[in-house]
Amino acid sequence: MVPPAPSPAAAPLLRYPHRHLLGIEGLSPAEITWLLDLAESHVDQNRRPDKKLATLRGRTVMNLFFESSTRTRTSFELAGKLLGADVINMQVEGSSIKKGETLIDTAMTLNAMRPDMLVVRHDSSGAIALLAQKVDCSVLNAGDGSHEHPTQALLDALTIRRRKGRLAGLTVAICGDILHSRVARSNIQLLNTMGAMVRVVAPPTLLPREVERLGVEVHHDMHAGLEGCDIVMMLRLQAERMQGAFVPSLREYFRFWGLDAEKLAAAKPDALVLHPGPMNRGVEIDTDVADDIDRSAITEQVEMGVAVRMACLEALTQPYP
């Protein structure tokens, strides 16, 4: 593993200077680096037999998921417990929220319980920022609509940095359903902030309007888009957010935009393959590529996710400046 290189304009921080973590947008290179460095310390700790800490002993973390996600919720739950926090998972399906209670009412109710932090996932963009305005505790965005997913971008960055030693100067191709992906938006924000060069590769129907304004290079052909890339990040087709036909068929989609060995050959020989999961094998990625131990870092992303979420929970429970 190559040791991490310092990021551009990254001045040392003593602590995270924000009350909430609602998105990557607005974070400085120094703040991103501080979170990644803190997460790095948890990677080694989590590989020890005695891995549990008492950093958040006496603190209460509530996981409030309006949108299902076993992987992210479990990762946050494990992160909180490894830090010694009391973790409560709110079951939205049977709660007052499903009986007509508004988001504001929910926020006021939870605030009265005096948790130290809310980890929230919601299917509407901006809903978590609204909730954060109504509570006294810190709020961490675990994904809101098609807007942002900051901890996914941080764990992707940590995975890349551990493998490549840096973020600045790398060429990263983000491929697939960019239009509906909060993962893509957060990664574009982070990678641009840290000095990487970002390409997006997708059919025109799966790209936002004026996507170039995000500071990316746009390609519609996988071979051209992957040419000389250091990192290939695949995204799943988010059928649950689609209304109408965005691709002709899954078979045709894989033929033109699914990652297989032939398309990956256009990237650098040591290019790293990432995928935020869950994977649709044979749709956006071929099984042989996904399971290639030399090129794929997909399982490593899952491990880095726990470390990054530990870092974020720890950062947000420090005294706010």
C-alpha positions as CSV (number, residue, x, y, z in Angstrom):
1,M,0.0,0.0,0.0
2,V,1.3,3.4,-1.0
3,P,1.3,6.0,1.9
4,P,-1.1,8.8,1.5
5,A,0.3,12.0,0.0
6,P,-0.8,15.4,1.3
7,S,-3.7,17.0,-0.5
8,P,-3.6,20.4,-2.1
9,A,-3.9,23.4,0.3
10,A,-4.6,21.0,3.2
11,A,-3.8,23.0,6.4
12,P,-3.8,21.1,9.7
13,L,-7.1,21.1,11.6
14,L,-7.5,20.4,15.3
15,R,-11.1,19.3,14.9
16,Y,-14.0,19.3,12.4
17,P,-15.4,22.8,12.4
18,H,-19.0,22.1,11.5
19,R,-22.0,21.0,13.5
20,H,-23.5,18.8,10.8
21,L,-22.3,16.8,7.8
22,L,-25.0,17.3,5.2
23,G,-22.9,17.1,2.1
24,I,-19.5,17.3,0.6
25,E,-20.3,20.6,-1.0
26,G,-18.7,23.4,1.0
27,L,-16.0,21.2,2.7
28,S,-12.4,22.4,2.2
29,P,-9.5,20.1,1.2
30,A,-8.2,20.4,4.7
31,E,-11.5,19.3,6.2
32,I,-11.8,16.4,3.8
33,T,-8.2,15.4,4.6
34,W,-8.8,15.6,8.3
35,L,-11.8,13.2,8.1
36,L,-9.9,10.8,5.9
37,D,-6.9,10.8,8.2
38,L,-9.2,10.2,11.2
39,A,-10.8,7.3,9.3
40,E,-7.4,5.9,8.5
41,S,-6.7,5.5,12.2
42,H,-9.8,3.4,12.6
43,V,-8.9,1.0,9.8
44,D,-6.0,-0.4,11.8
45,Q,-8.0,-0.4,15.0
46,N,-10.8,-2.3,13.4
47,R,-8.5,-5.1,12.3
48,R,-7.4,-5.8,15.9
49,P,-9.1,-8.5,18.0
50,D,-10.1,-6.0,20.7
51,K,-11.5,-3.3,18.4
52,K,-14.2,-1.6,20.5
53,L,-13.4,1.9,21.8
54,A,-15.0,4.1,24.5
55,T,-14.8,7.3,22.5
56,L,-18.6,7.9,22.4
57,R,-19.5,6.2,25.7
58,G,-22.6,7.9,27.1
59,R,-23.6,9.3,23.7
60,T,-26.8,8.4,21.9
61,V,-26.9,8.0,18.1
62,M,-30.2,7.5,16.4
63,N,-30.3,6.0,12.9
64,L,-33.5,7.3,11.1
65,F,-33.9,5.7,7.7
66,F,-36.9,6.8,5.8
67,E,-35.5,4.9,2.8
68,S,-34.3,1.3,3.2
69,S,-30.6,0.5,2.9
70,T,-29.3,-2.6,4.8
71,R,-25.6,-1.9,3.9
72,T,-25.5,1.8,4.9
73,R,-27.6,1.4,8.1
74,T,-25.6,-1.6,9.2
75,S,-22.4,0.2,8.6
76,F,-23.5,3.2,10.7
77,E,-24.8,0.9,13.4
78,L,-21.5,-1.0,13.6
79,A,-19.5,2.3,13.5
80,G,-21.5,3.7,16.5
81,K,-21.2,0.5,18.5
82,L,-17.4,0.2,17.9
83,L,-17.0,3.7,19.3
84,G,-19.0,2.8,22.4
85,A,-22.2,4.8,21.6
86,D,-25.7,3.7,22.4
87,V,-27.2,3.2,19.0
88,I,-31.0,3.2,18.3
89,N,-32.4,2.1,14.9
90,M,-35.7,3.8,14.2
91,Q,-38.1,1.5,12.3
92,V,-39.9,4.0,10.0
93,E,-42.2,1.4,8.5
94,G,-44.2,1.0,11.7
95,S,-43.7,4.5,13.1
96,S,-45.8,7.6,13.3
97,I,-44.2,8.9,10.2
98,K,-46.2,6.3,8.2
99,K,-49.3,7.4,10.0
100,G,-49.2,10.9,8.7
101,E,-46.7,12.7,11.0
102,T,-44.8,15.4,9.2
103,L,-41.0,15.6,9.0
104,I,-41.1,18.7,11.2
105,D,-43.2,16.9,13.9
106,T,-40.8,14.0,13.8
107,A,-37.8,16.3,14.2
108,M,-39.5,18.0,17.2
109,T,-40.3,14.6,18.8
110,L,-36.8,13.2,18.4
111,N,-35.3,16.5,19.6
112,A,-37.3,16.2,22.8
113,M,-35.5,12.9,23.4
114,R,-32.2,14.7,23.4
115,P,-30.0,12.4,21.2
116,D,-26.5,13.5,20.5
117,M,-26.7,12.7,16.8
118,L,-29.2,11.8,14.1
119,V,-28.1,9.7,11.1
120,V,-30.8,10.2,8.5
121,R,-31.5,8.8,5.1
122,H,-34.5,10.2,3.2
123,D,-35.8,9.8,-0.4
124,S,-36.4,13.6,-0.8
125,S,-33.5,15.9,-1.7
126,G,-33.1,18.6,0.9
127,A,-35.2,16.9,3.6
128,I,-32.3,16.2,5.9
129,A,-31.1,19.8,5.7
130,L,-34.6,20.9,6.7
131,L,-34.6,18.4,9.6
132,A,-31.2,19.7,10.8
133,Q,-32.7,23.2,11.2
134,K,-35.2,21.9,13.7
135,V,-33.0,19.9,16.1
136,D,-30.4,20.8,18.7
137,C,-28.1,17.8,18.0
138,S,-25.8,17.1,15.1
139,V,-27.2,15.6,11.9
140,L,-25.4,13.3,9.5
141,N,-26.7,12.8,5.9
142,A,-26.8,9.1,5.1
143,G,-28.3,9.9,1.6
144,D,-31.0,12.3,0.5
145,G,-32.9,11.7,-2.7
146,S,-30.7,12.3,-5.7
147,H,-28.8,15.1,-3.9
148,E,-25.8,13.9,-1.8
149,H,-24.3,10.9,0.0
150,P,-21.2,12.3,1.7
151,T,-20.0,9.3,3.6
152,Q,-20.0,7.2,0.4
153,A,-17.8,9.8,-1.3
154,L,-15.5,9.8,1.7
155,L,-15.1,6.1,1.8
156,D,-14.5,6.0,-1.9
157,A,-11.8,8.6,-1.5
158,L,-10.2,6.7,1.4
159,T,-10.2,3.5,-0.7
160,I,-8.6,5.3,-3.6
161,R,-6.0,7.1,-1.4
162,R,-4.9,3.9,0.3
163,R,-4.4,2.2,-3.1
164,K,-3.0,5.1,-5.1
165,G,-1.4,7.2,-2.3
166,R,-3.1,10.4,-3.5
167,L,-6.3,11.9,-5.0
168,A,-4.8,14.9,-6.7
169,G,-3.9,14.4,-10.3
170,L,-5.8,11.1,-10.7
171,T,-8.3,10.7,-13.6
172,V,-11.5,9.2,-12.4
173,A,-14.3,7.9,-14.7
174,I,-17.8,7.7,-13.0
175,C,-20.0,5.5,-15.2
176,G,-23.6,4.7,-15.4
177,D,-26.8,6.3,-14.0
178,I,-25.4,9.8,-13.2
179,L,-28.8,11.4,-13.4
180,H,-30.3,9.7,-10.3
181,S,-27.1,9.2,-8.3
182,R,-26.4,11.1,-5.1
183,V,-23.1,9.0,-5.0
184,A,-22.0,10.5,-8.3
185,R,-22.7,14.1,-7.1
186,S,-20.9,13.7,-3.8
187,N,-17.9,12.0,-5.5
188,I,-17.7,14.7,-8.2
189,Q,-17.7,17.4,-5.5
190,L,-15.0,15.7,-3.4
191,L,-12.8,14.6,-6.3
192,N,-12.8,18.1,-7.8
193,T,-12.1,19.7,-4.4
194,M,-9.1,17.4,-3.9
195,G,-7.6,18.0,-7.4
196,A,-8.6,14.9,-9.3
197,M,-9.9,15.1,-12.9
198,V,-13.4,13.6,-13.3
199,R,-15.1,12.2,-16.3
200,V,-18.7,11.0,-16.5
201,V,-19.6,8.2,-18.9
202,A,-23.3,7.5,-19.6
203,P,-26.0,7.5,-22.3
204,P,-27.5,11.0,-22.7
205,T,-30.7,9.9,-21.0
206,L,-28.8,9.2,-17.8
207,L,-27.0,12.5,-17.5
208,P,-28.3,15.6,-15.8
209,R,-28.8,18.7,-18.0
210,E,-25.8,20.9,-18.3
211,V,-23.7,18.3,-16.4
212,E,-20.5,20.0,-17.5
213,R,-21.2,22.7,-15.0
214,L,-20.3,20.2,-12.3
215,G,-16.7,20.4,-13.5
216,V,-16.6,17.1,-15.4
217,E,-15.6,15.9,-18.8
218,V,-18.6,14.1,-20.5
219,H,-18.4,10.9,-22.6
220,H,-21.1,8.7,-24.1
221,D,-18.7,6.0,-25.2
222,M,-17.1,3.7,-22.6
223,H,-13.9,3.1,-24.5
224,A,-13.2,6.8,-25.0
225,G,-14.3,7.6,-21.4
226,L,-12.1,5.0,-19.8
227,E,-9.0,5.8,-21.9
228,G,-6.1,6.3,-19.6
229,C,-8.1,6.4,-16.4
230,D,-6.7,5.6,-13.0
231,I,-10.1,4.8,-11.4
232,V,-13.3,3.4,-12.9
233,M,-16.3,3.9,-10.7
234,M,-19.4,2.0,-11.8
235,L,-23.0,3.0,-10.7
236,R,-26.1,0.9,-10.6
237,L,-29.2,1.7,-12.6
238,Q,-31.6,3.1,-10.1
239,A,-34.9,1.8,-11.5
240,E,-36.8,2.9,-8.3
241,R,-36.1,6.5,-9.3
242,M,-37.0,6.2,-13.0
243,Q,-40.3,7.1,-14.5
244,G,-40.2,6.1,-18.1
245,A,-37.7,4.3,-20.3
246,F,-34.1,5.6,-19.9
247,V,-32.4,2.6,-21.6
248,P,-33.6,0.3,-24.4
249,S,-33.1,-2.9,-22.4
250,L,-30.8,-4.2,-19.7
251,R,-29.0,-6.4,-22.3
252,E,-28.4,-3.5,-24.5
253,Y,-27.2,-1.4,-21.6
254,F,-24.6,-3.9,-20.6
255,R,-23.4,-4.2,-24.1
256,F,-22.7,-0.5,-24.5
257,W,-22.1,0.7,-20.9
258,G,-21.5,-2.3,-18.7
259,L,-18.0,-2.8,-17.5
260,D,-16.3,-5.9,-18.8
261,A,-12.6,-6.8,-19.4
262,E,-12.7,-5.6,-22.9
263,K,-13.8,-2.1,-21.9
264,L,-11.6,-2.0,-18.9
265,A,-8.6,-2.6,-21.1
266,A,-8.9,1.1,-22.3
267,A,-8.0,2.3,-18.8
268,K,-4.5,2.1,-17.3
269,P,-3.2,-1.4,-16.6
270,D,-3.4,-0.7,-12.8
271,A,-6.7,1.1,-12.9
272,L,-8.9,0.4,-9.8
273,V,-12.5,-0.6,-10.1
274,L,-15.0,0.7,-7.6
275,H,-18.8,0.2,-7.1
276,P,-20.9,1.6,-4.2
277,G,-23.2,-1.4,-4.2
278,P,-25.5,-3.1,-4.4
279,M,-24.2,-4.5,-7.7
280,N,-26.3,-5.6,-10.6
281,R,-24.0,-8.2,-12.1
282,G,-24.4,-8.5,-15.8
283,V,-26.1,-5.1,-16.0
284,E,-23.5,-2.4,-15.1
285,I,-20.6,-4.7,-14.3
286,D,-19.4,-8.2,-15.3
287,T,-18.8,-10.8,-12.6
288,D,-15.2,-11.5,-13.6
289,V,-14.3,-7.8,-13.3
290,A,-16.2,-7.3,-10.0
291,D,-14.4,-10.3,-8.5
292,D,-10.9,-9.6,-9.9
293,I,-8.8,-9.4,-6.7
294,D,-6.1,-7.3,-8.5
295,R,-8.4,-4.6,-10.0
296,S,-11.5,-4.6,-7.9
297,A,-11.7,-2.7,-4.6
298,I,-15.4,-3.3,-4.0
299,T,-15.1,-5.3,-0.8
300,E,-12.4,-2.9,0.5
301,Q,-14.9,-0.1,0.0
302,V,-17.3,-1.8,2.5
303,E,-14.5,-2.0,5.1
304,M,-13.5,1.6,4.6
305,G,-17.2,2.5,5.0
306,V,-17.2,1.5,8.7
307,A,-13.9,3.4,9.3
308,V,-15.2,6.6,7.6
309,R,-18.5,6.5,9.4
310,M,-16.7,6.1,12.7
311,A,-14.6,9.1,11.8
312,C,-17.7,11.1,11.0
313,L,-19.6,10.1,14.2
314,E,-16.5,11.0,16.2
315,A,-16.1,14.3,14.4
316,L,-19.7,15.4,15.0
317,T,-19.7,14.6,18.7
318,Q,-16.7,16.9,19.4
319,P,-17.6,20.3,21.0
320,Y,-18.8,22.5,18.2
321,P,-16.6,25.7,17.9
